[in-house]
């Protein structure tokens, strides 16, 4: 797929940009301490974090949501839905998990289509009708097949590392570079957050479009997003729960209550997504 190739290019660009920020932090500390070891140290931290995330992104996300494998007999309809859409896409079907969370949401995770998983919350299983759930499944499958998951996982992991090491600058005791250290400690995490949020919003928009093409039903996804948005407001997840934050950027909807519209939001506004899907339905000759 052309989009998969573009996303792989975007991933390598992300690696370079995030590692560049880490190297810049290391250089700031090295300049004030006179030791170049900090550049090597932070570059190594970035590379190790990337490798760990690549191999364990699915385990981390599923564990954070306390997800359990979906029983094929209990969730036979869900299995048939996932496998049917995977077959339509000509791709392997991911493993299927259920999270006990009552908030309606879903996410896909894993380093590639052969090692992917898709997770549905109990809340979304109860809220959506089969047509809407199929549309959400198509959205999540396209995250897998477009290889969005690696991009978002690496962005989140390196963003966390950058935020942590940037704080070290605040405690740097070299008074001659206090302003420089303070500026780097503030700007580096902001830069990382902007990159992560921008990439996350872009992949959500792409998955909406491609998922609707896969299912042939843009309006079902639009309806699902509106229901999910209302469900999030009724059952918000705790914004201070670091386990939830580990998977929040992967979810089909922002799991935290409130309608945040700014540069740091990881999800496009629901009304904008619905408008795009409505236009896509018109372009496909579908009547509303």
C-alpha positions as CSV (number, residue, x, y, z in Angstrom):
1,X,0.0,0.0,0.0
2,X,1.2,3.5,-0.8
3,X,0.0,4.8,2.5
4,X,1.9,2.1,4.4
5,X,5.1,3.1,2.5
6,X,4.5,6.8,3.4
7,X,4.0,5.8,7.0
8,X,7.3,3.9,7.1
9,X,9.0,7.0,5.8
10,X,7.2,9.1,8.4
11,X,8.4,6.6,11.1
12,X,12.1,7.1,10.1
13,X,11.6,10.8,10.0
14,X,10.1,10.6,13.5
15,X,13.1,8.6,14.7
16,X,15.5,11.2,13.4
17,X,13.5,14.1,14.8
18,X,13.0,12.7,18.3
19,X,16.6,11.5,18.5
20,X,17.7,14.9,17.4
21,X,15.8,16.5,20.3
22,X,17.5,14.0,22.7
23,X,20.9,14.8,21.3
24,X,20.2,18.5,21.6
25,X,19.4,18.0,25.3
26,X,22.5,16.0,25.7
27,X,24.5,18.7,24.0
28,X,23.1,21.4,26.3
29,X,24.1,19.4,29.4
30,X,27.5,18.5,27.9
31,X,28.1,22.2,27.1
32,X,27.6,23.1,30.8
33,X,29.4,20.1,32.3
34,X,32.3,19.9,29.8
35,X,31.6,16.2,29.3
36,X,30.4,14.7,26.0
37,X,29.2,11.6,27.6
38,X,25.7,13.1,27.9
39,X,25.2,13.2,24.2
40,X,26.1,9.5,24.0
41,X,24.0,8.6,27.0
42,X,20.8,10.3,25.7
43,X,21.3,8.9,22.2
44,X,21.6,5.4,23.7
45,X,18.5,5.9,25.8
46,X,16.5,7.0,22.8
47,X,17.7,4.0,20.7
48,X,17.0,1.5,23.6
49,X,13.6,3.0,24.2
50,X,12.7,2.7,20.5
51,X,13.8,-0.9,20.4
52,X,11.8,-1.8,23.6
53,X,8.8,-0.1,22.2
54,X,9.0,-1.8,18.9
55,X,9.0,-5.3,20.4
56,X,6.6,-4.7,23.3
57,X,4.1,-2.0,22.2
58,X,1.3,-4.6,22.1
59,X,2.0,-6.0,25.6
60,X,2.3,-2.5,27.1
61,X,-0.9,-1.2,25.7
62,X,-3.0,-4.3,26.4
63,X,-1.7,-4.6,30.0
64,X,-2.4,-0.9,30.6
65,X,-6.1,-1.6,29.7
66,X,-6.2,-4.9,31.7
67,X,-7.3,-6.5,28.4
68,X,-8.0,-10.3,28.1
69,X,-8.2,-12.5,25.0
70,X,-11.7,-12.6,23.6
71,X,-13.2,-16.1,23.8
72,X,-13.9,-17.3,20.2
73,X,-17.2,-18.9,21.3
74,X,-18.5,-16.0,23.4
75,X,-17.5,-13.4,20.8
76,X,-18.1,-15.5,17.7
77,X,-19.8,-12.6,15.8
78,X,-16.8,-10.3,16.6
79,X,-14.3,-12.9,15.3
80,X,-16.3,-13.4,12.1
81,X,-16.4,-9.6,11.6
82,X,-12.7,-9.1,12.1
83,X,-11.7,-12.0,9.9
84,X,-14.1,-11.1,7.2
85,X,-12.7,-7.5,7.0
86,X,-9.1,-8.8,7.2
87,X,-9.9,-11.1,4.3
88,X,-11.3,-8.2,2.3
89,X,-8.1,-6.3,2.9
90,X,-6.0,-9.3,1.9
91,X,-4.2,-9.1,5.2
92,X,-3.7,-11.3,8.3
93,X,-6.3,-11.0,11.1
94,X,-5.0,-9.6,14.4
95,X,-5.6,-11.1,17.8
96,X,-8.7,-9.9,19.5
97,X,-8.9,-8.6,23.1
98,X,-11.5,-7.2,25.4
99,X,-10.9,-4.6,28.0
100,X,-13.2,-4.4,31.1
101,X,-13.4,-0.6,30.8
102,X,-17.0,0.7,30.6
103,X,-16.0,3.6,28.5
104,X,-16.8,2.9,24.8
105,X,-13.5,2.8,23.0
106,X,-11.2,0.6,20.9
107,X,-7.5,0.5,19.7
108,X,-5.1,-1.5,17.7
109,X,-1.5,-2.2,18.7
110,X,1.5,-4.3,17.6
111,X,4.6,-3.8,15.7
112,X,3.3,-5.1,12.3
113,X,0.3,-6.8,10.8
114,X,1.7,-10.3,11.6
115,X,2.0,-9.4,15.3
116,X,-1.0,-7.1,15.9
117,X,-3.9,-7.1,18.3
118,X,-7.2,-5.2,18.3
119,X,-8.9,-4.4,21.6
120,X,-12.5,-3.4,22.2
121,X,-13.8,-2.2,25.6
122,X,-16.8,-3.8,27.1
123,X,-18.4,-0.4,26.9
124,X,-18.2,-0.2,23.1
125,X,-19.5,-3.7,22.8
126,X,-22.6,-2.7,24.7
127,X,-23.1,0.7,23.0
128,X,-22.7,0.1,19.3
129,X,-24.9,-1.9,16.9
130,X,-23.3,-4.5,14.6
131,X,-23.0,-2.1,11.7
132,X,-21.3,0.6,13.8
133,X,-19.0,-1.9,15.4
134,X,-18.0,-3.2,12.0
135,X,-17.1,0.4,11.0
136,X,-14.9,0.8,14.1
137,X,-13.3,-2.5,13.3
138,X,-12.4,-1.3,9.8
139,X,-10.9,1.8,11.3
140,X,-8.7,-0.1,13.7
141,X,-7.7,-2.7,11.0
142,X,-6.4,0.1,8.8
143,X,-4.2,1.4,11.6
144,X,-2.7,-2.1,11.6
145,X,-2.4,-2.4,7.8
146,X,-1.1,1.2,7.3
147,X,1.5,0.5,10.0
148,X,0.4,3.5,12.0
149,X,0.9,1.7,15.3
150,X,4.7,1.7,15.3
151,X,4.7,5.4,14.5
152,X,2.4,6.4,17.3
153,X,4.1,4.0,19.8
154,X,7.6,5.3,19.1
155,X,6.3,8.9,19.3
156,X,4.8,8.3,22.7
157,X,7.8,6.4,24.1
158,X,10.4,8.9,22.9
159,X,8.2,11.8,24.0
160,X,8.2,10.4,27.5
161,X,11.9,10.0,27.5
162,X,12.4,13.5,26.2
163,X,10.2,14.9,28.9
164,X,12.1,13.0,31.6
165,X,15.6,14.0,30.5
166,X,14.5,17.6,29.9
167,X,13.6,17.9,33.6
168,X,17.2,17.1,34.4
169,X,18.2,20.4,32.9
170,X,16.2,22.2,35.5
171,X,18.5,20.8,38.2
172,X,21.7,21.6,36.3
173,X,23.9,23.5,38.8
174,X,25.9,25.3,36.2
175,X,24.8,28.9,36.8
176,X,26.3,30.3,33.6
177,X,23.7,28.4,31.5
178,X,20.6,28.7,33.7
179,X,18.5,30.4,31.1
180,X,19.7,28.1,28.3
181,X,19.0,25.0,30.5
182,X,15.6,26.3,31.5
183,X,14.6,27.1,27.8
184,X,15.7,23.7,26.7
185,X,13.8,22.0,29.6
186,X,10.6,23.8,28.5
187,X,11.0,23.8,24.7
188,X,12.2,20.2,24.2
189,X,9.0,18.5,25.7
190,X,6.8,21.0,23.8
191,X,8.5,20.2,20.5
192,X,8.1,16.4,21.2
193,X,4.5,16.8,22.1
194,X,3.7,18.8,19.0
195,X,5.3,16.2,16.8
196,X,3.5,13.4,18.6
197,X,0.1,15.1,18.5
198,X,0.4,16.1,14.8
199,X,1.3,12.5,13.7
200,X,-1.5,11.1,15.9
201,X,-4.2,13.4,14.4
202,X,-3.0,12.6,10.9
203,X,-3.2,8.8,11.4
204,X,-6.7,9.1,12.9
205,X,-7.9,11.0,9.8
206,X,-6.3,8.5,7.5
207,X,-7.7,5.5,9.4
208,X,-11.2,7.0,9.2
209,X,-11.0,7.4,5.4
210,X,-9.3,4.0,4.7
211,X,-11.5,2.2,7.2
212,X,-14.6,3.6,5.6
213,X,-13.3,2.4,2.2
214,X,-12.7,-1.1,3.6
215,X,-16.2,-1.4,5.0
216,X,-17.9,0.7,2.3
217,X,-19.9,2.4,5.0
218,X,-18.6,5.9,6.0
219,X,-21.9,6.9,7.7
220,X,-21.7,3.9,10.1
221,X,-18.3,5.1,11.3
222,X,-19.7,8.7,11.6
223,X,-22.6,7.4,13.7
224,X,-20.2,5.3,15.9
225,X,-17.9,8.2,16.5
226,X,-20.8,10.4,17.7
227,X,-22.0,7.6,20.1
228,X,-18.5,7.0,21.4
229,X,-18.0,10.7,22.0
230,X,-21.1,10.8,24.1
231,X,-20.0,7.7,26.0
232,X,-16.6,9.2,26.7
233,X,-18.3,12.1,28.4
234,X,-20.4,9.8,30.5
235,X,-17.6,7.4,31.4
236,X,-14.3,9.4,31.3
237,X,-11.1,7.7,32.1
238,X,-8.9,9.3,34.8
239,X,-6.5,11.7,33.1
240,X,-3.9,11.2,35.8
241,X,-3.7,7.4,35.3
242,X,-0.4,6.7,33.6
243,X,-1.5,3.3,32.5
244,X,-4.4,4.8,30.6
245,X,-2.1,7.4,29.1
246,X,0.1,4.6,27.7
247,X,-2.7,3.6,25.4
248,X,-4.8,6.8,25.0
249,X,-3.1,8.0,21.8
250,X,-4.0,4.7,20.1
251,X,-7.7,4.8,20.9
252,X,-10.3,5.7,18.3
253,X,-11.5,8.6,20.5
254,X,-9.7,10.6,23.2
255,X,-10.6,8.7,26.4
256,X,-10.5,11.8,28.6
257,X,-13.5,14.0,29.1
258,X,-13.6,17.5,27.7
259,X,-13.5,18.9,24.2
260,X,-9.9,19.9,23.8
261,X,-9.1,21.7,20.5
262,X,-5.4,22.7,20.4
263,X,-2.1,21.8,18.9
264,X,-1.4,19.2,21.5
265,X,-4.6,17.2,21.0
266,X,-3.9,13.6,19.7
267,X,-7.3,13.3,18.1
268,X,-9.1,15.5,15.6
269,X,-12.5,17.0,16.8
270,X,-15.3,14.5,16.4
271,X,-17.5,16.9,14.4
272,X,-14.7,17.4,11.9
273,X,-14.2,13.7,11.5
274,X,-18.0,13.2,11.0
275,X,-18.0,16.0,8.4
276,X,-15.2,14.4,6.5
277,X,-17.0,11.0,6.6
278,X,-20.2,12.5,5.5
279,X,-18.5,14.1,2.5
280,X,-16.8,10.7,1.8
281,X,-20.2,9.1,1.7
282,X,-21.4,11.6,-0.8
283,X,-18.4,11.0,-2.9
284,X,-19.2,7.3,-2.9
285,X,-22.7,8.1,-4.1
286,X,-24.4,7.1,-0.8
287,X,-27.5,8.8,0.3
288,X,-27.8,9.8,4.0
